[in-house]
Amino acid sequence: MSLLQSDTQLNQRSYYEASVLRPPAAPALRERLQADVLVVGGGFAGLSSALALAERGLSVVLLEADRVGSGASGRNGGQAIVGYASGQGPFEEQLGQADADRAWALSVQAVQRVQQRMAQHGIDADWKSGYLYVADSARKARQLRDDADDLRQRGIDLVWAEGDAVRQHIDSPRYAAAAYEQVSGHLHPLKYALGLQRAAEQAGVRVFEQSPVTQLQRGDPALARTEHGEVSARFVVLAGNCTLSAWGPQVAPEIAPRIMPVGTYIVATPPLDPAVVQRLIPSGAAVCDNNFVLDYFRFSADHRLLFGGRVSYTTVTPPGLKELMQRRMVQVFPALAGVPIEFVWGGFVDISMNRAPDFGRLGDNVFYLQGFSGHGVALTTLAGDLVAEAVAGQASQFDVFARLKHQRFPGGALLRTPSLALGMLWHRLRDVL
């Protein structure tokens, strides 16, 4: 099964899609257009870029292969987190301490920018501040304590708990330690994506859906072609992430091997008694453990438990997914035994080899944003601001990320997925030891 076929199937029972009223579909591109900037991809990164560019007075066309927010941006865990999936290691090793510290500060700014965007444009995406990091063993608790100390040194106020005190933060027998902070938070991702679309269109961005870019002729201007139209632009921002090469294999073939599509899955319960919700996670925080193959979960604004985790390093959905996820949920919250699962969905996120974001240029006027590695809710909004600055000639912050070196996944197109699957099996074994 192809990536696109699997991705379409995974979104058929999405709570997020069921809980919004989408606007009428934007038209497909069926003409020849000129613009200052073409943005390819209607997820968080593309929408944030388009909005920031239009706010700078540039004419912007955005082409989305499916519907706005139909990919990872409209179906993820909704957790906006400070920091990077890679940790600070790649930044410190490659950029030096000063720019690594700068990158950290930008990650904190990224969470703040999400909230500023919502306030500025009246986007009601059910934002809730608060994040709870948890560990399910003594070994993982020691690692979490080190991570918590590091966060404190970087200016994040934390409340630490271990042993019986953990139950004050989460009513679960599973966890040996927890750390709580209020800089990070969570939201309804599809509401946020659709709010960004509305804001971008109000700023003058022309949005076209069902318009995959199949060819990109580089130059000044660049020329992008779809099945029925084309766009000529001085600058291009490629924000299609792991589906970019699935729709147009030759659009940017040199960057595609540096990211890998990884399937991740979420289930949702029916609305629960608010008293139960308050007892299970009193702060209402989003929660994530510190295993390599992690569980992440939170309560929605209408009191559903949204429980995510498990991964697939092929395009094949794990068999018995609903039952598997329900068992994991009950292991965390035994009080929810017998609670049915109402929604099951998933999608593909783009991870880089070192799990650091991969931003850069192809020539002088084609920018790309990819490799968010599960931290995209906040970082994509920041990425949009940075690429808009770079297009306007102020690239110092964008270049902090562009200087990071990224490797291709080993094995080429045929072998990199099996190679990664074997590597992830090793990490799963480490999680349970």
Secondary structure as GFF3:
##gff-version 3
##sequence-region A 1 433
A	DSSP	alpha_helix	3	10	.	.	.	ID=ss1
A	DSSP	alpha_helix	15	18	.	.	.	ID=ss2
A	DSSP	beta_strand	32	40	.	.	.	ID=ss3
A	DSSP	alpha_helix	44	55	.	.	.	ID=ss4
A	DSSP	beta_strand	60	63	.	.	.	ID=ss5
A	DSSP	three_ten_helix	72	74	.	.	.	ID=ss6
A	DSSP	beta_strand	79	80	.	.	.	ID=ss7
A	DSSP	alpha_helix	89	95	.	.	.	ID=ss8
A	DSSP	alpha_helix	97	121	.	.	.	ID=ss9
A	DSSP	beta_strand	128	135	.	.	.	ID=ss10
A	DSSP	alpha_helix	138	153	.	.	.	ID=ss11
A	DSSP	beta_strand	159	162	.	.	.	ID=ss12
A	DSSP	three_ten_helix	163	168	.	.	.	ID=ss13
A	DSSP	beta_strand	177	186	.	.	.	ID=ss14
A	DSSP	alpha_helix	189	202	.	.	.	ID=ss15
A	DSSP	beta_strand	206	208	.	.	.	ID=ss16
A	DSSP	beta_strand	215	217	.	.	.	ID=ss17
A	DSSP	beta_strand	222	225	.	.	.	ID=ss18
A	DSSP	beta_strand	230	238	.	.	.	ID=ss19
A	DSSP	three_ten_helix	241	243	.	.	.	ID=ss20
A	DSSP	alpha_helix	244	247	.	.	.	ID=ss21
A	DSSP	three_ten_helix	256	258	.	.	.	ID=ss22
A	DSSP	beta_strand	259	268	.	.	.	ID=ss23
A	DSSP	alpha_helix	274	280	.	.	.	ID=ss24
A	DSSP	beta_strand	286	289	.	.	.	ID=ss25
A	DSSP	beta_strand	295	299	.	.	.	ID=ss26
A	DSSP	beta_strand	305	312	.	.	.	ID=ss27
A	DSSP	alpha_helix	321	332	.	.	.	ID=ss28
A	DSSP	three_ten_helix	334	336	.	.	.	ID=ss29
A	DSSP	beta_strand	343	352	.	.	.	ID=ss30
A	DSSP	beta_strand	358	362	.	.	.	ID=ss31
A	DSSP	beta_strand	366	370	.	.	.	ID=ss32
A	DSSP	alpha_helix	376	391	.	.	.	ID=ss33
A	DSSP	alpha_helix	396	402	.	.	.	ID=ss34
A	DSSP	alpha_helix	412	432	.	.	.	ID=ss35
###
